[in-house]
Amino acid sequence: MTDHRKPGQHVRVTLKRLAQVEVVGVEAISDSSGRDFMPHPFGHTQSSRFNGWDGYERYTRELLDRVNHGDLSGLKHWFSDYVTADLRVECVIDTNGEPSRRLMAHRCGDAGYLAIQQPDEDMVDVYSLAPNQLGAAIAGSANLTGPGKRAMITIPDIDRTSPPRRENTGQVSIQVQPANATGSVALSSTEITSFARVQSRWQPARDWGFDRQKKAVVWVRIDGDGEYVYASGYKYLTPVTTRELAQRIDQLISEDVAAIREARGAR
């Protein structure tokens, strides 16, 4: 059970730990099921620990045996439910000078899961949770420091015509926009110390990565200040607490649930 209590913030989520597995193990499980890529946003951040192919094959055989017949059976349920998930919530948090924090939650029927890749090592912790707690689980695991002190801010040198993003270089995608929201304080992107995106998805992924055609919730941490979340349209940002972030994520999930019902009703 996790209880996130910070000034102005309170999110309580009940988690049951299922297993811990290396990222290379997630990839092996994915490969064994015939998939072309591992679940997004998990990825390798360190060089391989195997000296050659034989070592990797031996590791894979032993891991899959534990998953299918041994102490890691929880991973089997987690991944099979991922493949047939009703929807999944994917989140990446980039913090200056630190490896990315990668989180993924999904639900399948009455089952819910949260998986977190440790930012300082290629390990993934997998938990089960109630299927209606995905938004709270992601928000509570985002490690927000506290809401920003300004009522409204803009960051004019970030592209606001689409969800802002950091490229693989770690730099913010830039496109100058001259107009600012009325009553806001304009800040420079150099004041951003953390940049995060979360997205709910229900359709099968065609490749590894975020869907740039789909709505996302984006928030930033401002140096010496706190967290701010982009409003719809990405024109300005307002202070955000963990609870408010959970509500924004839940809204994404609700929209996907409505889309699922509409798609099933059209059949």
C-alpha positions in Angstrom: 0.0 0.0 0.0 1.4 3.4 -0.9 0.2 6.6 0.8 1.5 9.8 -0.9 1.2 12.6 1.6 2.8 16.0 0.7 1.7 19.6 1.3 -1.6 19.9 -0.6 -1.4 16.3 -1.8 -2.9 13.0 -0.8 -3.3 9.9 -3.0 -3.8 6.5 -1.5 -3.3 3.4 -3.6 -3.2 -0.2 -2.5 -0.5 -2.1 -4.4 0.4 -5.8 -4.2 3.9 -6.6 -5.3 4.0 -9.5 -7.9 7.6 -9.6 -9.0 10.7 -7.8 -10.1 12.3 -8.5 -13.4 15.1 -7.1 -15.5 14.3 -5.0 -18.6 16.0 -7.7 -20.6 13.6 -10.2 -19.0 10.6 -8.1 -20.1 12.0 -8.1 -23.6 12.5 -11.9 -23.4 8.9 -12.5 -22.3 7.7 -10.2 -25.1 9.8 -11.9 -27.7 8.6 -15.4 -26.6 5.0 -14.2 -27.2 5.9 -13.2 -30.8 5.7 -9.5 -30.3 8.0 -7.1 -32.2 8.8 -4.8 -29.3 8.5 -4.7 -25.5 5.8 -2.7 -23.7 6.3 1.0 -24.0 7.8 2.9 -22.2 10.3 0.4 -20.9 13.7 0.3 -22.5 17.4 -0.5 -22.0 19.4 2.2 -20.4 22.6 0.2 -19.7 24.8 -2.0 -21.8 24.2 -5.8 -21.8 25.6 -7.8 -18.9 25.9 -10.9 -21.2 29.3 -11.8 -22.7 27.7 -13.5 -25.6 24.6 -15.0 -27.1 24.9 -18.2 -25.2 24.7 -16.4 -21.9 21.5 -14.5 -23.0 19.9 -17.7 -24.3 20.6 -19.5 -21.0 19.1 -16.5 -19.0 16.0 -16.5 -21.3 15.4 -20.2 -20.8 15.7 -20.0 -17.1 13.5 -16.9 -16.8 10.7 -18.3 -19.0 10.7 -21.5 -17.0 10.3 -19.5 -13.8 7.6 -17.4 -15.4 5.6 -20.4 -16.8 6.2 -22.9 -14.0 7.8 -21.3 -11.1 8.1 -18.4 -8.7 7.6 -15.7 -11.3 4.1 -16.8 -12.4 2.8 -13.4 -11.6 4.7 -12.0 -14.6 2.8 -14.5 -16.8 -0.5 -13.1 -15.7 0.8 -9.5 -15.9 2.0 -9.9 -19.5 -0.9 -11.9 -20.8 -3.3 -9.3 -19.4 -1.1 -6.6 -21.0 -1.5 -8.2 -24.4 -5.3 -8.3 -24.1 -5.6 -5.2 -22.0 -8.7 -3.0 -22.2 -6.4 0.0 -22.0 -3.0 1.0 -20.8 -1.5 4.2 -19.3 2.0 5.0 -20.3 4.2 7.6 -18.6 7.8 8.9 -18.9 9.3 11.5 -16.6 12.6 13.1 -17.6 14.5 14.9 -14.9 17.7 16.8 -15.6 20.8 14.8 -14.8 18.9 11.6 -14.0 17.7 8.6 -16.1 14.1 8.7 -17.2 11.4 7.4 -14.8 9.2 5.0 -16.8 5.8 3.8 -15.7 3.0 1.7 -17.3 -0.3 0.7 -15.8 -3.0 -1.4 -17.6 -6.2 -3.1 -16.8 -7.9 -6.2 -18.2 -11.4 -7.0 -17.0 -11.3 -6.9 -13.2 -7.5 -7.0 -13.0 -5.2 -3.9 -12.8 -1.4 -3.6 -12.8 1.3 -1.1 -12.3 4.9 -1.6 -13.6 7.8 0.8 -12.8 11.2 0.8 -14.3 13.8 1.9 -11.7 15.5 5.0 -13.0 19.0 4.0 -11.9 18.9 0.4 -13.1 17.3 -1.8 -15.7 14.8 -3.4 -13.3 11.0 -3.4 -13.5 8.8 -3.8 -10.4 5.4 -5.2 -11.1 2.3 -4.7 -8.9 -1.3 -5.6 -9.0 -4.0 -3.1 -8.0 -7.7 -2.4 -8.5 -8.5 -1.6 -12.1 -10.1 1.8 -11.2 -6.8 3.0 -9.6 -4.6 3.3 -12.6 -4.7 7.1 -12.7 -4.0 7.4 -8.9 -1.2 4.8 -9.2 0.6 6.7 -11.9 0.2 10.1 -10.3 1.2 8.7 -6.9 4.4 7.2 -8.4 5.4 10.3 -10.2 7.0 11.8 -7.1 5.7 15.3 -7.4 7.4 17.8 -5.1 4.4 20.1 -4.7 2.3 22.5 -6.8 3.9 25.6 -8.3 3.6 28.9 -6.5 2.3 31.0 -9.5 -1.4 30.9 -10.5 -0.6 30.5 -14.2 2.5 30.3 -16.3 3.5 30.0 -19.9 6.7 28.7 -21.5 6.7 30.6 -24.8 9.8 28.8 -26.3 8.1 25.4 -26.1 6.0 24.3 -29.1 2.3 24.7 -27.9 0.7 23.6 -31.1 0.9 19.9 -30.1 1.8 18.1 -26.9 5.3 19.4 -25.9 7.9 16.7 -25.8 11.5 16.0 -25.1 13.4 14.3 -27.9 15.9 11.5 -27.4 18.6 14.1 -26.9 16.8 15.2 -23.7 16.1 18.6 -25.1 12.7 20.3 -25.2 11.1 20.5 -28.7 11.2 24.3 -29.4 9.0 26.4 -31.6 8.6 30.1 -30.7 5.0 31.2 -30.0 4.5 35.0 -29.5 1.3 35.1 -27.6 0.9 34.5 -23.8 -2.2 33.6 -21.8 -3.7 36.7 -20.1 -2.5 37.1 -16.6 0.2 34.4 -16.8 3.9 34.6 -16.0 6.2 33.8 -18.9 9.1 31.5 -18.0 12.0 30.1 -20.0 12.3 26.4 -20.8 15.7 26.5 -19.1 13.9 26.7 -15.8 12.4 23.3 -16.4 14.1 20.6 -14.2 11.6 17.8 -14.9 9.3 17.2 -17.9 6.7 14.4 -18.0 4.0 13.0 -20.3 1.3 10.5 -19.7 -1.1 9.0 -22.2 -4.0 6.5 -22.1 -4.3 4.1 -25.0 -6.7 1.4 -25.9 -5.9 0.5 -29.5 -2.9 -1.9 -30.2 0.4 -0.1 -30.6 1.9 -0.2 -34.1 5.3 0.7 -32.8 7.2 1.5 -29.6 6.5 5.0 -28.4 3.8 7.5 -27.6 0.9 8.1 -30.1 1.5 11.7 -31.2 -2.1 11.8 -32.6 -3.6 11.2 -29.2 -4.3 13.5 -26.3 -1.8 13.5 -23.4 -1.3 15.1 -20.0 2.0 17.0 -19.8 3.5 18.6 -16.7 6.8 20.2 -15.7 8.7 20.9 -12.6 10.1 24.5 -12.4 13.4 25.0 -10.6 12.9 26.2 -7.0 9.1 26.3 -7.5 7.0 23.2 -8.1 4.9 21.3 -10.6 2.6 22.7 -13.3 0.4 20.9 -15.7 -0.6 22.0 -19.2 -4.2 23.0 -19.7 -6.1 21.5 -22.7 -4.6 23.0 -25.8 -1.1 23.4 -24.3 -1.3 27.2 -24.2 -0.6 27.7 -20.4 0.1 25.7 -17.3 -1.4 25.8 -13.8 -0.2 24.4 -10.4 -0.9 20.7 -10.0 -1.1 18.4 -7.0 -0.8 14.6 -7.0 -4.6 14.3 -6.6 -5.3 16.8 -9.4 -2.8 14.9 -11.7 -4.7 11.7 -10.9 -7.9 13.3 -11.9 -6.4 14.5 -15.2 -5.2 11.0 -15.9 -8.6 9.5 -15.0 -10.2 11.9 -17.5 -7.9 10.4 -20.2 -9.0 6.9 -19.1 -12.7 7.9 -19.1 -12.4 9.2 -22.7 -10.8 5.9 -23.8 -13.5 3.9 -22.0 -16.1 5.9 -23.9 -14.2 5.2 -27.2 -14.1 1.5 -26.4 -17.9 1.4 -25.8 -18.5 3.3 -29.0 -16.3 0.9 -31.0 -17.9 -2.2 -29.5 -21.4 -0.8 -30.1 -20.6 -0.2 -33.8 -19.8 -3.8 -34.4 
